[in-house]
Structures are given as structure tokens and as C-alpha cells.
């Protein structure tokens, strides 16, 4: 079963269980998937679907930070609830050691010599870790590996 089918089935289950919050979030995911499919006239695969969910997770995290800074805990709580639903659709994450190993392998494979080669390393590591690791963490590890810090 594809991720898109799983999300659709979860929407039906949330309807039956009358889980309004979860249902609203799942509908947002499906709307974003549908928008992308219509705009680009393609059928999304699991990797592209994960990318959409990952983008939505990043948006929720940013919103939570902003709402908490503005003393709007009520809105932050809504975003946190949506975040929980979104995270359920992400593939299992990698440990810090696994991420570091992938970064080290990418640095070696690209022959990177310094910070100016960060783009080469990220081009290798991003497709391997997309959806399985926080890319800001990966970027930080790549910078450390290339600067020798």
C-alpha cells in the first residue's frame, strides 16, 4: 500500500471515529498532495509524498516557535496536534550515528576538501536521508566534517 493510500484510509478511519482534529490535518495533507499532482500533472510516489509531509512538518515547527514567542499557546497547541499527525507518516528516523556515517561516506565519495564543497556533499547525502533525518542537522554535520571542527 502506498503512503497516499494509507493517508486516505486513515482519513476514512478518522471520519468513522469522529476525530475532528486528526481528520482536518489528514485533509490538509491530501489537499496538498492533490494540488501538487494537478499542478505538475503527475501521480506522486511515496518519496514525493514524504517530501510534502516533511515540508508541512517544517511549517508546523516554525509556526509553533512563532506562536510561543507571541504568547499564543492556544494556537501553538493546535499546531502541535497537527504535528503529531504529520510525524506519523514519516519513515523511521535514523540515529545520530547513522547520519554521521552517511555524511562521512558522502564526504569521502565526493572528494570534498573544504567548506566550498558543501554543495557536492549535500547533493549526495540529501536523496539518501530525505524524510529520514532532519536536514538542518545533516547540514550542520556536513559543515563540521568539512571544516574539521
C-alpha positions in Angstrom: 0.0 0.0 0.0 1.4 3.4 -0.9 1.7 6.2 1.6 -1.1 8.1 -0.2 -3.4 5.2 0.1 -2.5 4.8 3.8 -3.3 8.5 4.3 -6.7 8.1 2.5 -7.5 5.0 4.6 -6.6 6.9 7.8 -8.9 9.7 6.7 -11.8 7.3 6.4 -11.0 5.8 9.8 -10.8 9.3 11.4 -14.2 10.1 9.9 -15.7 6.9 11.4 -14.1 7.6 14.8 -15.3 11.3 14.6 -11.7 12.5 15.3 -12.2 16.1 14.1 -8.6 17.3 14.7 -6.9 14.3 13.0 -9.4 14.4 10.1 -8.7 18.1 9.5 -4.9 17.5 9.4 -5.2 14.5 7.1 -7.4 16.5 4.7 -4.7 19.2 4.6 -2.2 16.6 3.6 -4.4 15.1 0.9 -5.2 18.6 -0.4 -1.5 19.5 -0.7 -0.9 16.1 -2.5 -3.8 16.7 -4.9 -2.6 20.3 -5.5 0.9 19.1 -6.4 -0.5 16.4 -8.7 -2.8 18.7 -10.5 -0.2 21.5 -10.9 2.5 19.1 -12.2 0.1 16.7 -13.9 1.8 13.7 -12.3 1.0 10.9 -9.9 3.1 11.3 -6.7 5.2 8.4 -5.5 5.9 7.7 -1.8 9.2 9.7 -1.8 7.4 12.8 -3.2 4.6 12.3 -0.7 7.1 12.2 2.1 8.6 15.4 0.9 5.3 17.1 1.1 4.7 15.8 4.6 8.2 16.8 5.6 7.6 20.4 4.3 4.3 20.5 6.3 6.2 19.4 9.4 8.7 22.1 9.0 5.9 24.7 8.6 4.3 23.5 11.8 7.5 23.7 13.8 8.1 27.2 12.6 4.5 28.2 13.5 4.9 26.7 16.9 8.0 28.7 17.6 6.3 31.9 16.4 3.1 31.3 18.4 5.0 30.6 21.5 7.2 33.7 21.1 3.9 35.7 20.7 2.4 34.2 23.8 -0.3 32.4 21.8 -0.3 29.0 23.4 -3.8 28.2 22.1 -2.6 28.4 18.5 0.7 26.6 19.4 -1.3 23.7 20.8 -3.3 23.3 17.6 -0.1 23.3 15.6 1.4 20.7 18.0 -1.6 18.4 17.5 -1.2 18.7 13.7 2.5 18.0 14.0 1.8 14.7 15.8 -0.5 13.6 13.0 2.1 14.6 10.3 5.0 12.9 12.1 3.1 9.5 12.0 3.5 9.5 8.2 7.3 9.9 8.2 9.5 6.9 7.7 11.5 5.7 10.7 14.3 8.2 11.5 18.0 7.5 11.6 20.1 7.7 14.7 22.8 10.4 15.1 25.5 7.7 14.5 23.8 6.5 11.2 23.5 10.1 10.0 27.2 10.8 10.8 28.2 7.7 9.0 26.3 8.7 5.9 27.8 12.2 6.0 31.3 10.7 6.3 30.7 8.4 3.4 29.4 11.3 1.3 32.4 13.5 2.1 34.7 10.6 1.1 32.7 9.9 -2.1 32.6 13.5 -3.2 36.3 14.1 -2.5 35.3 17.3 -0.7 38.3 19.3 0.6 36.6 22.2 2.4 33.5 24.3 3.1 33.3 25.3 -0.6 32.4 21.7 -1.4 29.4 21.6 0.8 27.0 21.6 -2.2 28.7 18.4 -3.6 28.3 16.6 -0.3 24.7 17.7 0.3 23.8 16.6 -3.3 25.0 13.1 -2.4 23.5 12.9 1.1 20.2 14.6 0.6 18.5 11.9 -1.5 19.7 9.1 0.9 18.5 10.8 4.0 15.4 12.8 2.8 12.5 12.1 5.1 14.6 10.0 7.5 16.7 12.8 9.0 16.3 16.5 9.8 18.2 18.2 7.0 19.3 21.1 9.3 21.1 18.5 11.5 22.6 16.9 8.4 23.8 20.3 7.1 25.4 21.1 10.5 27.2 17.7 10.4 28.4 18.3 6.9 29.8 21.8 7.9 31.6 20.2 10.8 33.0 17.5 8.7 34.3 19.9 6.0 35.7 22.5 8.4 37.3 19.9 10.7 35.7 21.3 13.8 
